């Protein structure tokens, strides 16, 4: 009975993937809770998706997620890290510009007086 339910789930998932592909024309990544367990079944899902494709394309555009656990936490943290790096980059760039101006000022004054 569990096998029948799983095949029914894969069938519905393949329908959703094919609809997303038809509308958005992009790769589809199976993520979330189910994405962390999909890797052994990806070939079955790709086979179902490609058999439904009106364009007779292979389903290599269907992938499972890379981050199996805590993906939403990682994504939220990446936003903060990117903001920090952008802020740090502007601070470092500013400090570097001050150093360069100071270096040329010292060099110019040294050449001017000596």
C-alpha positions in Angstrom: 0.0 0.0 0.0 2.9 2.4 0.8 4.4 1.8 -2.7 1.1 2.8 -4.3 0.9 5.9 -2.3 4.5 6.8 -3.1 4.0 6.3 -6.8 0.8 8.5 -6.6 2.9 11.2 -4.8 5.6 11.0 -7.5 2.9 11.3 -10.2 1.5 14.4 -8.6 4.9 15.9 -8.0 5.8 15.2 -11.7 2.7 17.1 -12.7 3.6 20.1 -10.6 7.2 20.0 -11.9 5.9 19.9 -15.5 3.5 22.8 -14.9 6.3 24.9 -13.3 8.6 24.1 -16.2 6.0 25.0 -18.8 5.1 28.3 -17.1 8.5 29.5 -15.9 11.0 27.7 -18.3 13.6 27.2 -15.6 15.2 24.5 -13.6 13.1 23.0 -10.8 14.7 22.2 -7.5 12.9 19.9 -5.2 13.6 21.3 -1.8 12.2 21.5 1.7 11.5 18.5 3.8 10.8 16.2 0.9 13.9 17.4 -1.0 16.2 16.1 1.6 14.9 12.5 0.9 14.4 12.7 -2.9 17.9 11.9 -4.1 17.3 8.1 -4.4 14.1 8.7 -6.3 15.2 11.5 -8.7 15.6 9.2 -11.7 12.1 7.9 -11.3 10.7 11.5 -11.0 12.7 12.6 -14.1 11.4 9.6 -16.0 7.8 10.5 -15.2 8.4 14.2 -16.0 10.0 13.5 -19.3 7.3 11.0 -20.3 4.7 13.9 -19.8 6.7 16.5 -21.6 5.0 17.8 -24.7 8.4 18.8 -26.1 10.0 15.4 -25.7 12.8 16.8 -23.6 14.8 15.0 -21.0 14.1 16.0 -17.4 17.7 17.0 -16.5 16.2 20.3 -15.3 14.8 18.6 -12.2 17.2 18.5 -9.3 17.1 17.9 -5.6 18.3 20.5 -3.2 22.0 20.6 -2.1 21.4 21.6 1.5 19.5 18.8 3.0 18.8 20.3 6.4 18.3 23.9 7.7 18.2 25.3 4.2 15.9 28.2 5.2 18.1 29.0 8.1 21.1 29.1 5.9 19.3 31.3 3.3 18.3 33.7 6.0 21.8 33.8 7.4 23.2 34.4 4.0 21.3 37.7 3.7 22.8 38.9 6.9 26.3 37.8 5.8 26.0 39.5 2.4 24.9 42.7 4.1 27.9 42.5 6.5 30.3 41.8 3.6 28.9 44.8 1.7 29.3 47.0 4.7 32.8 45.6 5.5 33.8 46.1 1.8 32.8 49.7 1.8 34.6 50.3 5.1 37.7 48.5 3.8 37.5 50.4 0.5 37.2 53.7 2.4 40.2 52.9 4.7 42.2 51.8 1.7 41.5 55.1 -0.1 42.5 57.1 3.0 45.7 55.1 3.2 46.5 55.7 -0.5 45.8 59.5 -0.1 47.9 59.6 3.0 50.8 57.8 1.2 50.7 60.1 -1.7 50.5 63.1 0.6 53.6 62.0 2.5 55.4 61.2 -0.7 54.5 64.5 -2.3 55.6 66.5 0.8 58.8 64.5 1.1 59.7 65.2 -2.6 58.7 68.8 -2.1 61.0 69.5 0.9 63.9 67.1 0.2 
